[in-house]
C-alpha cells in the first residue's frame, strides 16, 4: 500500500522545525554558560559609591548616644508603714533643703511617741528618786558612824577609869575585863561602819549608772519614734528639682519604699551607651565631644561601667565646660569619644560591613574606570568614617565601598 506524498512532506517539515529549535536551544544554553563562566557582569558606575585610598591622618572615634543624668541622685524612702495623705509637690517642681514634698499618715506612730514620752518620764522620776534615797542612806550612815564613834570613845574612857580603880580595889577584875571587851567591840563596829560609809559612793554610782542607762535607752527610743513621726512629712534633703513622685494619694507604702527622687540641676553628667564591641579602646581621661540640641560641649571620660547591659556599656562623661543652660536630666545627647590620632597612614572611607583588624573582599576599580576586580584587603584601626588600610592597596586606588552583595559570586565587574 502506498503512503500519500502529502503526508510524507508534512512529516519531513516537522522534523526540520524540531531540529532548528533544538539547535537554537543548545546555542542559547551554551552562550549563557559561557557568559556565566566569564564572571564578568556589566554594571553602571553610578550604582556604586567609590572611595579613593589616600595617605593622611586618622582620628579614631567612637560615637554613642546617651542621656544627661544627675551625678548625685537623691532618693527619699519611707522609714515606716502607712498611706499617702497629701502630695504637695510634683515632678519638675523646684525644692530647697527642708521643702515638704508629701505628707504621710500612720496613726500608730502618734501613740508610740506618747508611750515613749511616758516611759522616759517614769524612768527619769525613778532615777531622781534613787538619787534621793542614796543621799539619805549616806546621811544615815554618817549618823551611824558618829554614834559608834561616840560609844567607842565612852567605852575607852570607862576602861581607863576601871583600870585606875582596879588598883584601889574599887572595881573587880570582871568589871575591868568587861570594859576592855566592850571597848574592843565598839572599836571594831566603828571601823566596819566607816568602811561601809566609804563604799556607799561606789554603790551609789553603780546603781545610778544602771538607772541612767535605762533612761537613756528610753530617750533614744523616744527620739526614734519622734523621727519616724517627723518623717511622715517627706522633706527634700538637697536643693534641686523633683524628678519623680512614685505614689498617689491614699496609696499604701512599706519601709524602704522610694517615695520621691530629687536631682540637682547644676550637678549633671552625660551617660553614654557604647556598643560592647567598641568599648575596648575607651579609657578614662579621653576627650569627648558632646552634642546637645545643636550645641557642642567638651567633656572627659570619668568612669566605664565594668558590666555589659543589653549589648552596651555605660560610660560616664563629666563636662569640662559649663553645662548648657536649660539642660536637665534625661535629656538626649550624642557623644563622640576621641580614642587616638594616627598620622600619615593609608586610609579609606569605611566600606559597609567592614570591621577593625579584619580582611574584606572588595572590588578595586582600574585606572580607566572600565572594570573592577575583586581583591582581598586587610584593614587595621578605624574611626567613625574611615579605616586604616594595611595591605593590597596604595594611595590613589579607587575602591567600591557600597554594598555589592548581589555580586558575591563574581570576581570582576565590567563598568560603563
TIKEGU-264135 format. One record per residue (C-alpha): residue number from 1; residue in three letters; x, y, z. Coordinates in Angstrom, 3 decimals, always signed. Each point is the difference from the previous one (the first is absolute). Last residue first. Layout:
<atoms>
ATOM   k   r        x        y        z
ATOM NUM Ala        X        Y        Z
...
</atoms>
This chain:
<atoms>
ATOM   k   r        x        y        z
ATOM 416 Unk  +30.115  +51.589  +31.889
ATOM 415 Unk   +1.685   -2.385   +2.395
ATOM 414 Unk   +0.726   -3.709   -0.519
ATOM 413 Unk   +0.146   -1.801   +3.313
ATOM 412 Unk   +2.476   -2.674   +1.055
ATOM 411 Unk   +0.216   -2.843   +2.482
ATOM 410 Unk   -3.712   -0.777   +0.086
ATOM 409 Unk   -1.717   -2.236   +2.556
ATOM 408 Unk   -0.701   +2.833   +2.464
ATOM 407 Unk   -1.525   +2.225   -2.666
ATOM 406 Unk   -3.377   +0.428   +1.691
ATOM 405 Unk   +1.787   +0.963   +3.230
ATOM 404 Unk   +1.811   +2.950   -1.548
ATOM 403 Unk   -0.750   +2.557   +2.746
ATOM 402 Unk   +1.789   +3.337   -0.226
ATOM 401 Unk   +3.776   +0.385   +0.396
ATOM 400 Unk   +1.034   -0.533   -3.624
ATOM 399 Unk   +3.724   +0.722   +0.039
ATOM 398 Unk   +2.183   +2.497   -1.831
ATOM 397 Unk   +3.762   -0.162   +0.356
ATOM 396 Unk   +1.749   +3.369   +0.405
ATOM 395 Unk   +2.216   -0.983   +2.938
ATOM 394 Unk   +0.782   -3.697   -0.059
ATOM 393 Unk   -2.020   -3.165   +0.565
ATOM 392 Unk   +0.624   -3.700   +0.714
ATOM 391 Unk   +0.954   +0.452   +3.709
ATOM 390 Unk   -0.487   +1.890   +3.271
ATOM 389 Unk   -2.769   +2.494   -0.807
ATOM 388 Unk   -1.235   +2.011   +3.030
ATOM 387 Unk   -3.727   +0.717   +0.199
ATOM 386 Unk   -2.064   +3.167   -0.453
ATOM 385 Unk   -3.450   +1.280   +1.040
ATOM 384 Unk   -0.383   -0.673   +3.750
ATOM 383 Unk   +3.650   -0.782   +0.453
ATOM 382 Unk   +1.889   -3.163   -0.847
ATOM 381 Unk   +3.060   -2.036   +0.876
ATOM 380 Unk   +1.296   -2.669   -2.340
ATOM 379 Unk   -1.244   -1.339   -3.337
ATOM 378 Unk   +1.141   -2.821   -2.270
ATOM 377 Unk   -1.276   -0.007   -3.573
ATOM 376 Unk   -0.910   -3.077   -2.084
ATOM 375 Unk   -0.551   +1.144   -3.555
ATOM 374 Unk   -2.939   -0.071   -2.450
ATOM 373 Unk   +0.675   +1.635   -3.339
ATOM 372 Unk   -1.877   +3.047   -1.253
ATOM 371 Unk   -0.263   +0.947   -3.658
ATOM 370 Unk   -0.151   +2.957   -2.362
ATOM 369 Unk   +1.052   +2.774   +2.384
ATOM 368 Unk   +3.141   +0.600   -2.076
ATOM 367 Unk   +2.345   -0.338   +3.021
ATOM 366 Unk   -1.574   -3.258   +1.160
ATOM 365 Unk   -2.686   -0.141   +2.727
ATOM 364 Unk   +0.637   -2.225   +3.037
ATOM 363 Unk   -2.943   -2.219   +1.033
ATOM 362 Unk   +0.085   -1.096   +3.639
ATOM 361 Unk   +0.625   -3.231   +1.942
ATOM 360 Unk   +0.502   +0.869   +3.660
ATOM 359 Unk   +2.708   -0.772   +2.542
ATOM 358 Unk   -0.232   +0.817   +3.718
ATOM 357 Unk   +1.832   +2.164   +2.536
ATOM 356 Unk   -2.982   +2.352   +0.337
ATOM 355 Unk   -3.280   -1.057   -1.602
ATOM 354 Unk   -1.501   +0.638   -3.428
ATOM 353 Unk   -3.735   -0.584   -0.630
ATOM 352 Unk   -0.210   +3.080   -2.232
ATOM 351 Unk   +3.268   +1.498   -1.168
ATOM 350 Unk   +1.748   +2.629   +2.226
ATOM 349 Unk   +1.361   +2.814   -2.107
ATOM 348 Unk   +3.608   -1.009   -0.513
ATOM 347 Unk   +3.246   +0.554   +1.824
ATOM 346 Unk   +3.706   -0.350   -0.544
ATOM 345 Unk   +1.811   +1.514   +2.993
ATOM 344 Unk   +1.822   +3.283   +0.534
ATOM 343 Unk   -1.154   +0.835   +3.559
ATOM 342 Unk   -2.252   -1.943   +2.396
ATOM 341 Unk   -1.898   +1.999   +2.659
ATOM 340 Unk   -1.517   -2.076   +2.834
ATOM 339 Unk   -3.270   -0.981   +1.731
ATOM 338 Unk   -2.089   +3.162   -0.356
ATOM 337 Unk   -3.450   -0.792   +1.437
ATOM 336 Unk   -2.877   +1.491   -1.997
ATOM 335 Unk   -3.167   +0.561   +2.039
ATOM 334 Unk   -3.649   +0.587   -0.845
ATOM 333 Unk   -2.477   +1.229   +2.631
ATOM 332 Unk   -3.570   -0.612   +1.048
ATOM 331 Unk   -1.306   +1.937   +3.008
ATOM 330 Unk   -0.779   -2.436   +2.853
ATOM 329 Unk   +1.117   +2.548   +2.642
ATOM 328 Unk   -0.094   +3.684   -0.937
ATOM 327 Unk   +1.872   +2.418   -2.198
ATOM 326 Unk   -1.483   +3.506   -0.048
ATOM 325 Unk   +3.341   +1.734   -0.225
ATOM 324 Unk   +2.588   -2.296   -1.507
ATOM 323 Unk   +2.444   -1.434   +2.499
ATOM 322 Unk   +3.018   +2.059   +0.889
ATOM 321 Unk   +3.009   -1.296   -1.827
ATOM 320 Unk   +1.912   -3.124   +0.953
ATOM 319 Unk   -3.138   -2.130   +0.341
ATOM 318 Unk   +0.288   -3.428   +1.602
ATOM 317 Unk   -0.529   -3.101   -2.144
ATOM 316 Unk   -1.220   -3.280   +1.505
ATOM 315 Unk   +0.203   -3.024   -2.320
ATOM 314 Unk   -2.759   -2.641   +0.066
ATOM 313 Unk   +0.836   -3.196   -1.890
ATOM 312 Unk   -2.381   -1.342   -2.632
ATOM 311 Unk   -1.189   -3.434   -1.165
ATOM 310 Unk   -3.059   -0.232   +2.238
ATOM 309 Unk   +1.980   +0.968   +3.121
ATOM 308 Unk   +3.736   -0.617   +0.065
ATOM 307 Unk   +1.901   +0.307   +3.291
ATOM 306 Unk   +3.140   +1.893   +1.046
ATOM 305 Unk   -1.651   +3.430   -0.445
ATOM 304 Unk   +2.572   +2.460   -1.292
ATOM 303 Unk   +0.554   +3.140   +2.083
ATOM 302 Unk   +1.358   +3.535   -0.510
ATOM 301 Unk   +0.195   +0.399   -3.781
ATOM 300 Unk   +0.584   +3.673   -0.681
ATOM 299 Unk   -2.277   +2.781   -1.231
ATOM 298 Unk   -0.380   +2.694   -2.620
ATOM 297 Unk   -3.260   +1.580   -1.141
ATOM 296 Unk   -1.529   +0.606   -3.425
ATOM 295 Unk   -3.436   +1.559   -0.476
ATOM 294 Unk   -2.490   -1.308   -2.568
ATOM 293 Unk   -2.463   -1.221   +2.633
ATOM 292 Unk   +2.729   -1.649   +2.040
ATOM 291 Unk   +3.094   -1.342   -1.736
ATOM 290 Unk   +2.868   -1.267   +2.121
ATOM 289 Unk   +3.626   -0.179   -1.053
ATOM 288 Unk   +1.941   -2.385   +2.229
ATOM 287 Unk   +3.665   +0.101   +0.958
ATOM 286 Unk   +1.538   -3.107   +1.537
ATOM 285 Unk   +0.792   +0.134   +3.743
ATOM 284 Unk   -1.132   -3.514   +0.821
ATOM 283 Unk   +0.353   -2.456   -2.866
ATOM 282 Unk   -2.096   -1.158   -2.967
ATOM 281 Unk   +1.887   -2.477   -2.223
ATOM 280 Unk   -2.011   -3.101   +0.998
ATOM 279 Unk   -3.304   +1.913   -0.127
ATOM 278 Unk   -0.619   -0.568   -3.686
ATOM 277 Unk   -1.288   -3.607   -0.055
ATOM 276 Unk   -2.060   +0.618   +3.171
ATOM 275 Unk   -1.868   +2.830   -1.716
ATOM 274 Unk   +0.322   +3.234   +1.962
ATOM 273 Unk   -2.958   +1.426   +1.935
ATOM 272 Unk   +0.984   +3.486   +1.159
ATOM 271 Unk   -0.918   +1.469   +3.397
ATOM 270 Unk   +0.595   +3.746   -0.018
ATOM 269 Unk   +0.433   +1.765   +3.347
ATOM 268 Unk   -1.988   +2.404   +2.149
ATOM 267 Unk   +0.488   +2.127   +3.125
ATOM 266 Unk   -1.778   +3.298   -0.706
ATOM 265 Unk   -3.502   -1.439   -0.170
ATOM 264 Unk   +0.347   -2.020   +3.191
ATOM 263 Unk   -2.322   -2.973   -0.180
ATOM 262 Unk   -2.794   -1.095   +2.354
ATOM 261 Unk   -1.862   -3.331   +0.009
ATOM 260 Unk   -3.138   -0.698   +2.011
ATOM 259 Unk   -1.712   -2.648   +2.126
ATOM 258 Unk   +2.363   -2.953   -0.314
ATOM 257 Unk   -1.430   -2.759   +2.223
ATOM 256 Unk   +2.513   -1.007   +2.680
ATOM 255 Unk   -2.543   -0.698   +2.746
ATOM 254 Unk   -3.450   -0.569   -1.483
ATOM 253 Unk   -2.410   +2.032   -2.104
ATOM 252 Unk   -3.748   +0.324   -0.470
ATOM 251 Unk   -1.609   +2.219   -2.698
ATOM 250 Unk   -2.533   +2.513   +1.281
ATOM 249 Unk   +1.421   +2.894   -2.017
ATOM 248 Unk   +2.216   -1.288   -2.824
ATOM 247 Unk   +3.488   -1.463   +0.147
ATOM 246 Unk   +3.296   +0.266   -1.943
ATOM 245 Unk   +0.633   +3.729   +0.004
ATOM 244 Unk   +2.656   +0.540   -2.639
ATOM 243 Unk   +2.756   +2.370   -1.044
ATOM 242 Unk   -0.538   +2.675   +2.646
ATOM 241 Unk   +2.494   +2.760   -0.726
ATOM 240 Unk   +2.988   +1.064   +2.075
ATOM 239 Unk   +1.163   +1.031   +3.459
ATOM 238 Unk   +0.714   -2.905   +2.299
ATOM 237 Unk   -1.676   -1.963   +2.799
ATOM 236 Unk   -3.517   +0.605   -1.290
ATOM 235 Unk   -2.661   -0.704   +2.604
ATOM 234 Unk   -2.559   -2.796   +0.395
ATOM 233 Unk   -2.188   +1.007   +2.962
ATOM 232 Unk   -0.719   -3.436   +1.442
ATOM 231 Unk   +3.720   +0.102   +0.742
ATOM 230 Unk   -0.808   +2.128   +3.060
ATOM 229 Unk   -1.936   -2.912   +1.511
ATOM 228 Unk   +2.887   -2.362   -0.711
ATOM 227 Unk   +2.358   +2.559   +1.516
ATOM 226 Unk   -2.196   +0.298   +3.095
ATOM 225 Unk   -0.086   -3.802   +0.342
ATOM 224 Unk   +3.770   -0.172   -0.258
ATOM 223 Unk   +0.497   +2.845   +2.485
ATOM 222 Unk   -2.361   -1.742   +2.444
ATOM 221 Unk   +1.920   -3.262   -0.362
ATOM 220 Unk   +3.221   +1.896   +0.595
ATOM 219 Unk   -1.526   +1.584   +3.130
ATOM 218 Unk   -1.138   -3.403   +1.247
ATOM 217 Unk   +3.484   -1.380   -0.396
ATOM 216 Unk   +1.411   +3.062   +1.749
ATOM 215 Unk   -2.351   -0.584   +2.947
ATOM 214 Unk   +1.007   -3.648   +0.271
ATOM 213 Unk   +3.657   +0.973   -0.144
ATOM 212 Unk   -0.595   +2.663   +2.680
ATOM 211 Unk   -1.458   -2.651   +2.309
ATOM 210 Unk   +3.041   -2.217   -0.489
ATOM 209 Unk   +2.314   +2.976   +0.498
ATOM 208 Unk   -1.899   +1.020   +3.141
ATOM 207 Unk   +0.346   -3.512   +1.410
ATOM 206 Unk   +3.754   -0.105   -0.625
ATOM 205 Unk   +0.581   +3.547   +1.302
ATOM 204 Unk   -1.873   -0.670   +3.253
ATOM 203 Unk   +1.951   -3.181   +0.583
ATOM 202 Unk   +3.242   +1.909   -0.527
ATOM 201 Unk   -1.189   +2.866   +2.236
ATOM 200 Unk   -1.045   -2.497   +2.774
ATOM 199 Unk   +3.425   -1.583   +0.315
ATOM 198 Unk   +1.463   +2.635   +2.377
ATOM 197 Unk   -3.051   -0.131   +2.223
ATOM 196 Unk   +0.261   -3.790   +0.193
ATOM 195 Unk   +3.669   +0.280   +0.946
ATOM 194 Unk   -0.896   +2.495   +2.749
ATOM 193 Unk   -2.720   -2.342   +1.278
ATOM 192 Unk   +2.475   -2.882   +0.142
ATOM 191 Unk   +2.573   +2.041   +1.949
ATOM 190 Unk   -2.620   +1.147   +2.484
ATOM 189 Unk   -1.058   -3.616   +0.537
ATOM 188 Unk   +3.615   -0.994   +0.690
ATOM 187 Unk   +0.533   +2.833   +2.514
ATOM 186 Unk   -3.350   -0.727   +1.645
ATOM 185 Unk   +0.990   -3.635   +0.556
ATOM 184 Unk   +3.491   +0.854   +1.258
ATOM 183 Unk   -1.381   +2.516   +2.489
ATOM 182 Unk   -2.664   -2.415   +1.176
ATOM 181 Unk   +2.605   -2.736   +0.497
ATOM 180 Unk   +2.233   +2.329   +2.094
ATOM 179 Unk   -2.941   +1.212   +2.084
ATOM 178 Unk   -1.004   -3.605   +0.691
ATOM 177 Unk   +3.570   -0.761   +1.122
ATOM 176 Unk   -0.151   +2.834   +2.543
ATOM 175 Unk   -3.361   -1.091   +1.302
ATOM 174 Unk   +1.246   -3.560   +0.454
ATOM 173 Unk   +3.217   +1.108   +1.653
ATOM 172 Unk   -1.997   +1.780   +2.647
ATOM 171 Unk   -0.212   +3.718   +0.390
ATOM 170 Unk   +0.603   +1.975   +3.217
ATOM 169 Unk   +3.103   -2.039   +0.817
ATOM 168 Unk   +2.294   +3.020   -0.049
ATOM 167 Unk   +2.017   -1.329   -2.961
ATOM 166 Unk   -3.201   -1.002   -1.794
ATOM 165 Unk   -1.230   +3.596   +0.271
ATOM 164 Unk   +2.753   +1.209   -2.357
ATOM 163 Unk   -0.786   -2.690   -2.624
ATOM 162 Unk   -3.720   +0.551   +0.424
ATOM 161 Unk   +0.484   +3.665   -0.944
ATOM 160 Unk   +2.005   -0.911   -3.128
ATOM 159 Unk   -2.653   -2.568   -1.012
ATOM 158 Unk   -2.748   +2.564   +0.544
ATOM 157 Unk   +1.853   +2.555   -2.171
ATOM 156 Unk   +0.374   -2.524   -2.809
ATOM 155 Unk   -3.613   -1.045   +0.280
ATOM 154 Unk   -1.031   +3.639   -0.346
ATOM 153 Unk   +2.276   +0.467   -3.057
ATOM 152 Unk   -1.509   -3.074   -1.644
ATOM 151 Unk   -3.498   +1.211   +0.729
ATOM 150 Unk   +0.783   +3.330   -1.646
ATOM 149 Unk   +1.478   -1.619   -3.080
ATOM 148 Unk   -2.858   -2.456   -0.205
ATOM 147 Unk   -2.452   +2.907   -0.047
ATOM 146 Unk   +2.019   +2.006   -2.538
ATOM 145 Unk   +0.214   -2.984   -2.348
ATOM 144 Unk   -3.738   -0.621   +0.314
ATOM 143 Unk   -0.765   +3.669   -0.652
ATOM 142 Unk   +2.278   -0.075   -3.056
ATOM 141 Unk   -1.833   -3.103   -1.158
ATOM 140 Unk   -3.320   +1.773   +0.228
ATOM 139 Unk   +1.337   +2.929   -2.030
ATOM 138 Unk   +1.356   -2.345   -2.660
ATOM 137 Unk   -3.256   -1.911   -0.168
ATOM 136 Unk   -1.920   +3.258   -0.371
ATOM 135 Unk   +2.102   +0.967   -2.988
ATOM 134 Unk   -0.494   -3.478   -1.402
ATOM 133 Unk   -3.746   +0.365   +0.310
ATOM 132 Unk   +0.070   +3.419   -1.666
ATOM 131 Unk   +1.971   -1.258   -2.972
ATOM 130 Unk   -2.335   -2.971   -0.361
ATOM 129 Unk   -2.983   +2.310   -0.074
ATOM 128 Unk   +1.597   +2.047   -2.785
ATOM 127 Unk   +0.638   -3.144   -1.997
ATOM 126 Unk   -3.548   -1.269   +0.560
ATOM 125 Unk   -1.354   +3.357   -1.187
ATOM 124 Unk   +2.178   -0.237   -3.115
ATOM 123 Unk   -1.231   -3.540   -0.627
ATOM 122 Unk   -3.649   +1.028   +0.242
ATOM 121 Unk   +0.456   +3.114   -2.150
ATOM 120 Unk   +1.886   -1.950   -2.681
ATOM 119 Unk   -2.713   -2.676   -0.097
ATOM 118 Unk   -2.697   +2.669   -0.323
ATOM 117 Unk   +1.807   +1.566   -2.953
ATOM 116 Unk   +0.356   -3.414   -1.684
ATOM 115 Unk   -3.705   -0.691   +0.455
ATOM 114 Unk   -0.936   +3.345   -1.521
ATOM 113 Unk   +2.339   -0.553   -2.970
ATOM 112 Unk   -1.397   -3.515   -0.598
ATOM 111 Unk   -3.557   +1.350   +0.027
ATOM 110 Unk   +0.892   +2.584   -2.634
ATOM 109 Unk   +1.820   -2.667   -2.035
ATOM 108 Unk   -2.983   -2.351   -0.072
ATOM 107 Unk   -2.103   +2.558   -1.884
ATOM 106 Unk   +2.244   -0.239   -3.128
ATOM 105 Unk   -0.694   +2.603   -2.700
ATOM 104 Unk   +2.382   +1.511   -2.536
ATOM 103 Unk   +0.422   +3.587   -1.157
ATOM 102 Unk   +1.743   +0.812   -3.291
ATOM 101 Unk   +2.743   +2.198   -1.449
ATOM 100 Unk   +0.835   +2.138   +3.024
ATOM  99 Unk   +2.951   +2.301   -0.777
ATOM  98 Unk   +2.745   -0.531   +2.596
ATOM  97 Unk   +2.932   +0.656   -2.303
ATOM  96 Unk   -1.350   +1.913   -2.970
ATOM  95 Unk   -2.346   -1.282   -2.690
ATOM  94 Unk   -0.824   +0.718   -3.645
ATOM  93 Unk   -3.092   -1.632   -1.478
ATOM  92 Unk   +0.654   -2.088   -3.145
ATOM  91 Unk   -1.850   -3.066   +1.402
ATOM  90 Unk   -2.587   +0.796   +2.667
ATOM  89 Unk   -0.201   +1.893   +3.279
ATOM  88 Unk   -2.614   -0.004   +2.785
ATOM  87 Unk   -1.210   -3.596   -0.055
ATOM  86 Unk   -2.349   -0.852   +2.892
ATOM  85 Unk   -0.879   -2.981   +2.191
ATOM  84 Unk   +2.127   -2.748   -1.494
ATOM  83 Unk   -0.500   -3.167   +2.017
ATOM  82 Unk   +1.920   -1.741   +2.780
ATOM  81 Unk   +3.038   -2.061   +0.869
ATOM  80 Unk   +3.281   +1.467   +1.239
ATOM  79 Unk   +3.278   +1.554   -1.148
ATOM  78 Unk   -1.198   +0.749   -3.549
ATOM  77 Unk   +2.639   +0.878   -2.564
ATOM  76 Unk   +1.180   +3.245   -1.598
ATOM  75 Unk   +2.510   -0.636   -2.788
ATOM  74 Unk   +2.562   +2.685   -0.785
ATOM  73 Unk   +1.891   -0.411   -3.264
ATOM  72 Unk   +3.578   +1.225   +0.038
ATOM  71 Unk   +1.646   +0.405   -3.400
ATOM  70 Unk   -3.387   +0.733   -1.551
ATOM  69 Unk   -0.633   -1.430   -3.479
ATOM  68 Unk   +0.351   +1.364   -3.526
ATOM  67 Unk   -0.796   -2.665   -2.565
ATOM  66 Unk   +1.859   -2.175   -2.468
ATOM  65 Unk   +0.833   -0.763   -3.577
ATOM  64 Unk   +3.434   -1.290   -0.989
ATOM  63 Unk   +2.563   +0.804   -2.657
ATOM  62 Unk   +3.491   -1.408   +0.357
ATOM  61 Unk   +2.952   +1.813   -1.491
ATOM  60 Unk   +3.349   -0.728   -1.536
ATOM  59 Unk   +1.433   +3.063   -1.651
ATOM  58 Unk   +1.807   -1.049   -3.134
ATOM  57 Unk   +2.606   +2.238   -1.574
ATOM  56 Unk   +1.098   -0.250   -3.610
ATOM  55 Unk   +0.749   -2.288   -2.915
ATOM  54 Unk   -2.799   -0.633   -2.453
ATOM  53 Unk   -2.015   -2.896   -1.405
ATOM  52 Unk   -2.835   +1.330   -2.125
ATOM  51 Unk   -3.663   -0.809   +0.570
ATOM  50 Unk   -2.661   -1.064   -2.523
ATOM  49 Unk   -3.669   -0.274   +0.929
ATOM  48 Unk   -1.767   -2.255   -2.463
ATOM  47 Unk   -2.883   +0.053   -2.474
ATOM  46 Unk   +1.561   +2.906   -1.886
ATOM  45 Unk   +2.682   -2.292   -1.384
ATOM  44 Unk   -2.696   -1.828   -1.967
ATOM  43 Unk   +0.265   -3.765   -0.233
ATOM  42 Unk   +1.302   -2.546   -2.495
ATOM  41 Unk   +0.498   -3.419   +1.470
ATOM  40 Unk   +3.194   -2.018   -0.301
ATOM  39 Unk   +0.376   -3.415   +1.578
ATOM  38 Unk   +1.028   -1.499   -3.472
ATOM  37 Unk   -1.630   -3.262   +0.945
ATOM  36 Unk   -3.408   +1.640   +0.036
ATOM  35 Unk   +0.459   +1.274   -3.527
ATOM  34 Unk   +1.112   -3.419   -1.263
ATOM  33 Unk   -2.941   -1.652   +1.763
ATOM  32 Unk   -2.407   +2.514   -1.508
ATOM  31 Unk   +1.476   -0.482   -3.471
ATOM  30 Unk   -0.158   -3.809   +0.277
ATOM  29 Unk   -3.632   +0.107   +1.134
ATOM  28 Unk   -0.936   +2.329   -2.862
ATOM  27 Unk   +1.863   -2.180   -2.536
ATOM  26 Unk   -1.604   -3.194   +1.293
ATOM  25 Unk   -3.439   +1.556   -0.146
ATOM  24 Unk   +0.588   +1.183   -3.571
ATOM  23 Unk   +1.162   -3.499   -1.088
ATOM  22 Unk   -3.084   -1.582   +1.550
ATOM  21 Unk   -2.348   +2.501   -1.624
ATOM  20 Unk   +1.588   -0.541   -3.420
ATOM  19 Unk   -0.145   -3.804   +0.352
ATOM  18 Unk   -3.674   +0.068   +1.015
ATOM  17 Unk   -0.878   +2.259   -2.945
ATOM  16 Unk   +1.786   -2.332   -2.421
ATOM  15 Unk   -1.827   -3.062   +1.389
ATOM  14 Unk   -3.359   +1.753   -0.351
ATOM  13 Unk   +0.689   +0.721   -3.694
ATOM  12 Unk   +0.984   -3.640   -0.696
ATOM  11 Unk   -3.290   -1.185   +1.510
ATOM  10 Unk   -1.992   +2.422   -2.171
ATOM   9 Unk   +1.772   -1.153   -3.138
ATOM   8 Unk   -0.907   -3.649   +0.734
ATOM   7 Unk   -3.670   +0.845   +0.584
ATOM   6 Unk   -0.287   +1.660   -3.435
ATOM   5 Unk   +1.725   -2.879   -1.789
ATOM   4 Unk   -2.744   -2.478   +0.999
ATOM   3 Unk   +1.371   -3.208   +1.401
ATOM   2 Unk   -0.203   -2.935   -2.572
ATOM   1 Unk   -1.462   -3.421   +0.930
</atoms>
